[in-house]
């Protein structure tokens, strides 16, 4: 339930909890399935939660200015689900 970021400058890890941002039943298995970085340096990661036969996915990003994990808001009327991999194209769009 944590994203661990290593700083070579301080030679230490920073831990970011993201479980409260993923919609799922309590006590479910959750993991980061893919990570990518856009052209501006923002790091995105897809999280999948598995509970019984139900799989939910969430797209998150590391907001370095606020020093916390944020959830990517889906456009109105759309749902972000079934994240299996993330990629960035030449224009910086995350797919």
Secondary structure as UniProt FT lines:
FT   STRAND          2..7
FT   TURN            8..11
FT   STRAND          12..17
FT   HELIX           19..21
FT   TURN            26..27
FT   STRAND          29..37
FT   TURN            39..40
FT   STRAND          43..51
FT   TURN            52..53
FT   STRAND          54..63
FT   TURN            64..67
FT   STRAND          68..71
FT   TURN            76..77
FT   TURN            90..91
//
